Amino acid sequence: MVRLQPNFVHWKWWQQRMNLARNDFFQFGRPECLALGGAPRYAISLDNELLRGSSGLSESFGSPCLASQEDFEIGKVELWGLV
């Protein structure tokens, strides 16, 4: 998991960092949302219209809220795919 602003920070999956199996909630998708990470909240989730999102403490990555507030409006979305 990565945050680019105000400064670059990245968090690795807990099992890789601590050799512990906290959880393996990398990705979650359903018709109403797309999310990464989990427990107790998603590291980041986007609604199905890509207009609103939320972020919170994620045990999957040990990351804090990645936005300036837990619930936010989305200005732009950039998705990458590696082939």
MOPAC internal coordinates of N, CA, C and O (Angstrom, degrees):
PM7 1SCF
backbone

  N    0.0000 0     0.00 0     0.00 0    0    0    0
  C    1.4257 1     0.00 0     0.00 0    1    0    0
  C    1.5233 1   106.58 1     0.00 0    2    1    0
  O    1.2310 1   120.62 1   -39.95 1    3    2    1
  N    1.3407 1   116.43 1   140.05 1    3    2    1
  C    1.4649 1   121.64 1  -173.90 1    5    3    2
  C    1.5214 1   110.48 1  -132.14 1    6    5    3
  O    1.2310 1   120.83 1   -38.94 1    7    6    5
  N    1.3239 1   116.03 1   141.06 1    7    6    5
  C    1.4685 1   122.24 1   168.75 1    9    7    6
  C    1.5203 1   106.10 1  -121.24 1   10    9    7
  O    1.2310 1   120.34 1   -50.00 1   11   10    9
  N    1.3355 1   116.96 1   130.00 1   11   10    9
  C    1.4599 1   121.09 1  -176.77 1   13   11   10
  C    1.5204 1   113.59 1   -94.88 1   14   13   11
  O    1.2310 1   119.81 1   149.90 1   15   14   13
  N    1.3312 1   117.96 1   -30.10 1   15   14   13
  C    1.4673 1   120.45 1  -176.95 1   17   15   14
  C    1.5116 1   110.21 1  -128.95 1   18   17   15
  O    1.2310 1   117.30 1   -34.02 1   19   18   17
  N    1.3003 1   122.75 1   145.98 1   19   18   17
  C    1.4546 1   126.59 1     5.36 1   21   19   18
  C    1.5283 1   113.34 1   -75.91 1   22   21   19
  O    1.2310 1   119.73 1   164.89 1   23   22   21
  N    1.3243 1   118.11 1   -15.11 1   23   22   21
  C    1.4598 1   121.07 1   174.31 1   25   23   22
  C    1.5259 1   108.09 1  -145.21 1   26   25   23
  O    1.2310 1   120.58 1   -23.56 1   27   26   25
  N    1.3237 1   116.49 1   156.44 1   27   26   25
  C    1.4565 1   121.35 1  -177.69 1   29   27   26
  C    1.5278 1   110.32 1   -71.90 1   30   29   27
  O    1.2310 1   120.86 1   -53.44 1   31   30   29
  N    1.3310 1   115.95 1   126.56 1   31   30   29
  C    1.4670 1   122.85 1   175.45 1   33   31   30
  C    1.5196 1   106.77 1  -141.42 1   34   33   31
  O    1.2310 1   120.16 1   -37.90 1   35   34   33
  N    1.3358 1   117.29 1   142.10 1   35   34   33
  C    1.4665 1   118.95 1   174.17 1   37   35   34
  C    1.5244 1   109.69 1  -132.84 1   38   37   35
  O    1.2310 1   121.56 1   -29.44 1   39   38   37
  N    1.3279 1   114.62 1   150.56 1   39   38   37
  C    1.4557 1   122.22 1   179.27 1   41   39   38
  C    1.5176 1   108.01 1  -124.99 1   42   41   39
  O    1.2310 1   120.41 1   -47.63 1   43   42   41
  N    1.3217 1   116.82 1   132.37 1   43   42   41
  C    1.4621 1   121.89 1   177.72 1   45   43   42
  C    1.5238 1   109.43 1   -90.44 1   46   45   43
  O    1.2310 1   121.52 1   -18.13 1   47   46   45
  N    1.3187 1   114.70 1   161.87 1   47   46   45
  C    1.4549 1   121.06 1   175.69 1   49   47   46
  C    1.5253 1   108.38 1   -58.38 1   50   49   47
  O    1.2310 1   120.07 1   -43.65 1   51   50   49
  N    1.3168 1   117.47 1   136.35 1   51   50   49
  C    1.4665 1   122.44 1  -176.90 1   53   51   50
  C    1.5200 1   112.81 1   -50.65 1   54   53   51
  O    1.2310 1   119.79 1   135.38 1   55   54   53
  N    1.3256 1   118.01 1   -44.62 1   55   54   53
  C    1.4614 1   119.71 1  -176.37 1   57   55   54
  C    1.5191 1   111.01 1   -62.10 1   58   57   55
  O    1.2310 1   120.03 1   144.75 1   59   58   57
  N    1.3311 1   117.56 1   -35.25 1   59   58   57
  C    1.4609 1   120.27 1   178.28 1   61   59   58
  C    1.5236 1   110.92 1   -69.63 1   62   61   59
  O    1.2310 1   120.20 1   143.43 1   63   62   61
  N    1.3374 1   117.23 1   -36.57 1   63   62   61
  C    1.4598 1   120.20 1  -176.62 1   65   63   62
  C    1.5201 1   112.45 1   -79.88 1   66   65   63
  O    1.2310 1   120.14 1   140.31 1   67   66   65
  N    1.3143 1   117.33 1   -39.69 1   67   66   65
  C    1.4539 1   120.93 1  -169.15 1   69   67   66
  C    1.5272 1   113.76 1  -115.87 1   70   69   67
  O    1.2310 1   120.19 1   179.73 1   71   70   69
  N    1.3406 1   117.24 1    -0.27 1   71   70   69
  C    1.4595 1   121.01 1  -173.46 1   73   71   70
  C    1.5226 1   111.27 1    53.96 1   74   73   71
  O    1.2310 1   121.10 1  -142.98 1   75   74   73
  N    1.3199 1   115.51 1    37.02 1   75   74   73
  C    1.4612 1   122.26 1   177.35 1   77   75   74
  C    1.5178 1   108.58 1  -122.94 1   78   77   75
  O    1.2310 1   120.30 1   -33.39 1   79   78   77
  N    1.2948 1   117.04 1   146.61 1   79   78   77
  C    1.4629 1   120.95 1   177.83 1   81   79   78
  C    1.5260 1   109.20 1   -96.63 1   82   81   79
  O    1.2310 1   119.90 1  -105.44 1   83   82   81
  N    1.3292 1   117.80 1    74.56 1   83   82   81
  C    1.4670 1   121.36 1   178.25 1   85   83   82
  C    1.5211 1   109.71 1   -64.05 1   86   85   83
  O    1.2310 1   120.62 1   120.63 1   87   86   85
  N    1.3096 1   116.41 1   -59.37 1   87   86   85
  C    1.4563 1   122.96 1   173.27 1   89   87   86
  C    1.5215 1   108.16 1  -168.38 1   90   89   87
  O    1.2310 1   120.86 1   -10.01 1   91   90   89
  N    1.2950 1   115.95 1   169.99 1   91   90   89
  C    1.4585 1   119.59 1  -179.37 1   93   91   90
  C    1.5272 1   111.03 1  -128.50 1   94   93   91
  O    1.2310 1   120.60 1  -137.98 1   95   94   93
  N    1.3214 1   116.46 1    42.02 1   95   94   93
  C    1.4587 1   122.26 1  -179.75 1   97   95   94
  C    1.5245 1   109.98 1   -85.45 1   98   97   95
  O    1.2310 1   120.46 1  -101.88 1   99   98   97
  N    1.3300 1   116.73 1    78.12 1   99   98   97
  C    1.4583 1   120.59 1  -179.05 1  101   99   98
  C    1.5143 1   111.98 1   -77.78 1  102  101   99
  O    1.2310 1   120.77 1   128.04 1  103  102  101
  N    1.3376 1   116.14 1   -51.96 1  103  102  101
  C    1.4588 1   121.17 1  -175.52 1  105  103  102
  C    1.5197 1   109.18 1  -135.65 1  106  105  103
  O    1.2310 1   121.63 1   -31.87 1  107  106  105
  N    1.3198 1   114.48 1   148.13 1  107  106  105
  C    1.4557 1   120.55 1   177.84 1  109  107  106
  C    1.5150 1   107.27 1  -144.74 1  110  109  107
  O    1.2310 1   120.08 1   -48.94 1  111  110  109
  N    1.3011 1   117.46 1   131.06 1  111  110  109
  C    1.4515 1   120.25 1   178.69 1  113  111  110
  C    1.5090 1   111.11 1  -140.79 1  114  113  111
  O    1.2310 1   121.09 1   -39.17 1  115  114  113
  N    1.2956 1   115.53 1   140.83 1  115  114  113
  C    1.4575 1   123.44 1   172.75 1  117  115  114
  C    1.5150 1   106.96 1  -152.85 1  118  117  115
  O    1.2310 1   119.16 1    -9.36 1  119  118  117
  N    1.3167 1   119.21 1   170.64 1  119  118  117
  C    1.4694 1   119.60 1  -174.75 1  121  119  118
  C    1.5304 1   114.60 1   -54.65 1  122  121  119
  O    1.2310 1   119.52 1   151.34 1  123  122  121
  N    1.3264 1   118.52 1   -28.66 1  123  122  121
  C    1.4673 1   119.37 1  -176.46 1  125  123  122
  C    1.5271 1   115.15 1   -95.23 1  126  125  123
  O    1.2310 1   119.38 1   171.48 1  127  126  125
  N    1.3524 1   118.78 1    -8.52 1  127  126  125
  C    1.4649 1   118.04 1   179.80 1  129  127  126
  C    1.5261 1   112.43 1  -164.98 1  130  129  127
  O    1.2310 1   121.76 1   -15.28 1  131  130  129
  N    1.3291 1   114.23 1   164.72 1  131  130  129
  C    1.4595 1   124.19 1   172.81 1  133  131  130
  C    1.5204 1   105.68 1  -128.95 1  134  133  131
  O    1.2310 1   119.90 1   -49.81 1  135  134  133
  N    1.3380 1   117.80 1   130.19 1  135  134  133
  C    1.4615 1   119.91 1  -175.39 1  137  135  134
  C    1.5240 1   111.17 1  -140.91 1  138  137  135
  O    1.2310 1   121.29 1   -24.64 1  139  138  137
  N    1.3352 1   115.13 1   155.36 1  139  138  137
  C    1.4620 1   123.37 1   175.85 1  141  139  138
  C    1.5200 1   108.46 1  -126.46 1  142  141  139
  O    1.2310 1   120.53 1   -37.77 1  143  142  141
  N    1.3302 1   116.58 1   142.23 1  143  142  141
  C    1.4578 1   121.20 1   179.65 1  145  143  142
  C    1.5182 1   111.31 1    72.75 1  146  145  143
  O    1.2310 1   120.91 1    -3.23 1  147  146  145
  N    1.3291 1   115.86 1   176.77 1  147  146  145
  C    1.4505 1   118.97 1   178.91 1  149  147  146
  C    1.5072 1   112.82 1  -177.22 1  150  149  147
  O    1.2310 1   121.43 1    -7.86 1  151  150  149
  N    1.3185 1   114.86 1   172.14 1  151  150  149
  C    1.4576 1   126.95 1   174.93 1  153  151  150
  C    1.5256 1   112.59 1    61.87 1  154  153  151
  O    1.2310 1   117.41 1   -70.51 1  155  154  153
  N    1.2676 1   122.53 1   109.49 1  155  154  153
  C    1.4614 1   126.16 1    -3.31 1  157  155  154
  C    1.5299 1   113.35 1   -81.37 1  158  157  155
  O    1.2310 1   119.63 1   162.55 1  159  158  157
  N    1.3316 1   118.31 1   -17.45 1  159  158  157
  C    1.4678 1   121.68 1   175.65 1  161  159  158
  C    1.5151 1   108.23 1  -130.43 1  162  161  159
  O    1.2310 1   120.93 1   -12.50 1  163  162  161
  N    1.3254 1   115.82 1   167.50 1  163  162  161
  C    1.4615 1   119.61 1   174.72 1  165  163  162
  C    1.5210 1   109.19 1   -71.34 1  166  165  163
  O    1.2310 1   120.52 1   -34.56 1  167  166  165
  N    1.3356 1   116.62 1   145.44 1  167  166  165
  C    1.4653 1   119.76 1   173.30 1  169  167  166
  C    1.5246 1   108.48 1   -61.02 1  170  169  167
  O    1.2310 1   121.12 1   137.93 1  171  170  169
  N    1.3366 1   115.45 1   -42.07 1  171  170  169
  C    1.4657 1   120.55 1   173.34 1  173  171  170
  C    1.5229 1   108.34 1  -156.66 1  174  173  171
  O    1.2310 1   120.77 1   -40.42 1  175  174  173
  N    1.3216 1   116.13 1   139.58 1  175  174  173
  C    1.4644 1   120.84 1   175.39 1  177  175  174
  C    1.5217 1   109.21 1  -137.53 1  178  177  175
  O    1.2310 1   121.14 1   -32.84 1  179  178  177
  N    1.3334 1   115.43 1   147.16 1  179  178  177
  C    1.4598 1   122.97 1  -179.92 1  181  179  178
  C    1.5189 1   108.24 1  -124.49 1  182  181  179
  O    1.2310 1   120.29 1   -41.63 1  183  182  181
  N    1.3380 1   117.05 1   138.37 1  183  182  181
  C    1.4610 1   119.25 1   178.74 1  185  183  182
  C    1.5282 1   110.27 1   -74.40 1  186  185  183
  O    1.2310 1   120.68 1    -8.95 1  187  186  185
  N    1.3322 1   116.31 1   171.05 1  187  186  185
  C    1.4679 1   120.78 1  -173.50 1  189  187  186
  C    1.5248 1   113.89 1   -67.99 1  190  189  187
  O    1.2310 1   119.50 1   163.46 1  191  190  189
  N    1.3214 1   118.55 1   -16.54 1  191  190  189
  C    1.4630 1   121.08 1   177.38 1  193  191  190
  C    1.5288 1   112.16 1   -98.44 1  194  193  191
  O    1.2310 1   120.75 1   179.49 1  195  194  193
  N    1.3420 1   116.16 1    -0.51 1  195  194  193
  C    1.4670 1   123.04 1  -177.41 1  197  195  194
  C    1.5242 1   111.66 1    56.25 1  198  197  195
  O    1.2310 1   121.02 1  -142.57 1  199  198  197
  N    1.3436 1   115.65 1    37.43 1  199  198  197
  C    1.4594 1   121.74 1   178.68 1  201  199  198
  C    1.5232 1   112.29 1  -106.54 1  202  201  199
  O    1.2310 1   120.29 1   148.92 1  203  202  201
  N    1.3389 1   117.06 1   -31.08 1  203  202  201
  C    1.4607 1   121.64 1  -177.51 1  205  203  202
  C    1.5247 1   109.68 1  -132.41 1  206  205  203
  O    1.2310 1   121.53 1   -26.70 1  207  206  205
  N    1.3184 1   114.69 1   153.30 1  207  206  205
  C    1.4499 1   120.21 1   178.36 1  209  207  206
  C    1.5103 1   110.76 1  -145.76 1  210  209  207
  O    1.2310 1   121.40 1    -6.58 1  211  210  209
  N    1.3233 1   114.92 1   173.42 1  211  210  209
  C    1.4604 1   120.81 1   175.11 1  213  211  210
  C    1.5222 1   108.45 1  -148.24 1  214  213  211
  O    1.2310 1   121.27 1   -21.86 1  215  214  213
  N    1.3185 1   115.18 1   158.14 1  215  214  213
  C    1.4551 1   121.54 1   179.51 1  217  215  214
  C    1.5181 1   108.35 1  -149.47 1  218  217  215
  O    1.2310 1   120.87 1   -35.12 1  219  218  217
  N    1.3211 1   115.94 1   144.88 1  219  218  217
  C    1.4562 1   120.13 1   178.73 1  221  219  218
  C    1.5135 1   110.84 1  -158.63 1  222  221  219
  O    1.2310 1   120.75 1     2.71 1  223  222  221
  N    1.3116 1   116.17 1  -177.29 1  223  222  221
  C    1.4601 1   122.59 1   179.05 1  225  223  222
  C    1.5249 1   109.91 1   -57.32 1  226  225  223
  O    1.2310 1   120.53 1   -54.37 1  227  226  225
  N    1.3196 1   116.60 1   125.63 1  227  226  225
  C    1.4627 1   121.92 1  -179.03 1  229  227  226
  C    1.5206 1   109.81 1  -119.85 1  230  229  227
  O    1.2310 1   120.45 1   -62.63 1  231  230  229
  N    1.3272 1   116.75 1   117.37 1  231  230  229
  C    1.4648 1   119.86 1   176.16 1  233  231  230
  C    1.5170 1   111.77 1   -68.04 1  234  233  231
  O    1.2310 1   119.90 1   153.82 1  235  234  233
  N    1.3337 1   117.80 1   -26.18 1  235  234  233
  C    1.4682 1   120.18 1  -179.91 1  237  235  234
  C    1.5201 1   111.21 1   -56.64 1  238  237  235
  O    1.2310 1   120.78 1   140.08 1  239  238  237
  N    1.3324 1   116.12 1   -39.92 1  239  238  237
  C    1.4560 1   120.95 1  -176.57 1  241  239  238
  C    1.5236 1   113.23 1  -116.39 1  242  241  239
  O    1.2310 1   119.76 1   171.89 1  243  242  241
  N    1.3310 1   118.07 1    -8.11 1  243  242  241
  C    1.4568 1   120.58 1  -175.31 1  245  243  242
  C    1.5143 1   111.34 1    67.93 1  246  245  243
  O    1.2310 1   120.51 1  -153.26 1  247  246  245
  N    1.3360 1   116.64 1    26.74 1  247  246  245
  C    1.4641 1   121.19 1  -176.13 1  249  247  246
  C    1.5260 1   111.05 1   -97.04 1  250  249  247
  O    1.2310 1   120.56 1   -32.86 1  251  250  249
  N    1.3321 1   116.53 1   147.14 1  251  250  249
  C    1.4634 1   120.61 1   173.83 1  253  251  250
  C    1.5288 1   109.52 1   -80.63 1  254  253  251
  O    1.2310 1   120.15 1     7.46 1  255  254  253
  N    1.3025 1   117.32 1  -172.54 1  255  254  253
  C    1.4614 1   121.62 1   172.20 1  257  255  254
  C    1.5254 1   107.48 1   -57.49 1  258  257  255
  O    1.2310 1   119.93 1   -49.76 1  259  258  257
  N    1.3277 1   117.73 1   130.24 1  259  258  257
  C    1.4642 1   122.32 1  -175.37 1  261  259  258
  C    1.5241 1   113.32 1   -93.38 1  262  261  259
  O    1.2310 1   120.07 1   177.90 1  263  262  261
  N    1.3164 1   117.47 1    -2.10 1  263  262  261
  C    1.4638 1   122.05 1   179.97 1  265  263  262
  C    1.5256 1   109.10 1  -116.12 1  266  265  263
  O    1.2310 1   120.52 1    -6.15 1  267  266  265
  N    1.3176 1   116.62 1   173.85 1  267  266  265
  C    1.4646 1   120.08 1   179.87 1  269  267  266
  C    1.5255 1   112.01 1   -70.94 1  270  269  267
  O    1.2310 1   120.24 1   160.40 1  271  270  269
  N    1.3379 1   117.14 1   -19.60 1  271  270  269
  C    1.4621 1   122.46 1   172.72 1  273  271  270
  C    1.5214 1   107.81 1  -149.61 1  274  273  271
  O    1.2310 1   120.02 1   -19.55 1  275  274  273
  N    1.3360 1   117.57 1   160.45 1  275  274  273
  C    1.4649 1   120.36 1  -173.53 1  277  275  274
  C    1.5257 1   113.30 1   -63.06 1  278  277  275
  O    1.2310 1   119.47 1   138.69 1  279  278  277
  N    1.3156 1   118.62 1   -41.31 1  279  278  277
  C    1.4662 1   122.18 1   177.54 1  281  279  278
  C    1.5206 1   108.58 1  -108.68 1  282  281  279
  O    1.2310 1   120.37 1   -44.30 1  283  282  281
  N    1.3298 1   116.89 1   135.70 1  283  282  281
  C    1.4569 1   120.02 1  -175.21 1  285  283  282
  C    1.5209 1   111.19 1  -149.02 1  286  285  283
  O    1.2310 1   120.93 1   -18.38 1  287  286  285
  N    1.3370 1   115.82 1   161.62 1  287  286  285
  C    1.4561 1   122.70 1   172.41 1  289  287  286
  C    1.5206 1   108.12 1   -94.74 1  290  289  287
  O    1.2310 1   120.79 1   -36.19 1  291  290  289
  N    1.3203 1   116.09 1   143.81 1  291  290  289
  C    1.4610 1   121.56 1  -176.88 1  293  291  290
  C    1.5229 1   109.50 1   -94.36 1  294  293  291
  O    1.2310 1   120.55 1   -50.51 1  295  294  293
  N    1.3332 1   116.56 1   129.49 1  295  294  293
  C    1.4573 1   121.76 1   177.32 1  297  295  294
  C    1.5209 1   111.29 1   -90.90 1  298  297  295
  O    1.2310 1   120.43 1   133.47 1  299  298  297
  N    1.3291 1   116.79 1   -46.53 1  299  298  297
  C    1.4637 1   122.88 1  -179.31 1  301  299  298
  C    1.5212 1   108.49 1  -145.31 1  302  301  299
  O    1.2310 1   120.96 1   -28.80 1  303  302  301
  N    1.3219 1   115.77 1   151.20 1  303  302  301
  C    1.4635 1   121.86 1   176.25 1  305  303  302
  C    1.5205 1   108.08 1  -126.40 1  306  305  303
  O    1.2310 1   120.79 1   -47.24 1  307  306  305
  N    1.3185 1   116.10 1   132.76 1  307  306  305
  C    1.4624 1   121.41 1   175.33 1  309  307  306
  C    1.5200 1   107.21 1  -126.41 1  310  309  307
  O    1.2310 1   120.36 1   -58.50 1  311  310  309
  N    1.3121 1   116.91 1   121.50 1  311  310  309
  C    1.4608 1   121.93 1   179.92 1  313  311  310
  C    1.5150 1   109.23 1  -113.98 1  314  313  311
  O    1.2310 1   120.77 1   -40.32 1  315  314  313
  N    1.3147 1   116.13 1   139.68 1  315  314  313
  C    1.4543 1   121.93 1   179.96 1  317  315  314
  C    1.5178 1   108.87 1  -118.57 1  318  317  315
  O    1.2310 1   120.93 1   -29.32 1  319  318  317
  N    1.2963 1   115.83 1   150.68 1  319  318  317
  C    1.4534 1   121.72 1   172.96 1  321  319  318
  C    1.5173 1   109.16 1  -134.20 1  322  321  319
  O    1.2310 1   120.47 1   -43.01 1  323  322  321
  N    1.2989 1   116.70 1   136.99 1  323  322  321
  C    1.4625 1   121.32 1   178.09 1  325  323  322
  C    1.5178 1   108.28 1  -106.37 1  326  325  323
  O    1.2310 1   120.91 1   -49.44 1  327  326  325
  N    1.3004 1   115.86 1   130.56 1  327  326  325
  C    1.4612 1   120.59 1  -178.20 1  329  327  326
  C    1.5089 1   109.34 1  -115.82 1  330  329  327
  O    1.2310 1   120.10 1   180.00 1  331  330  329

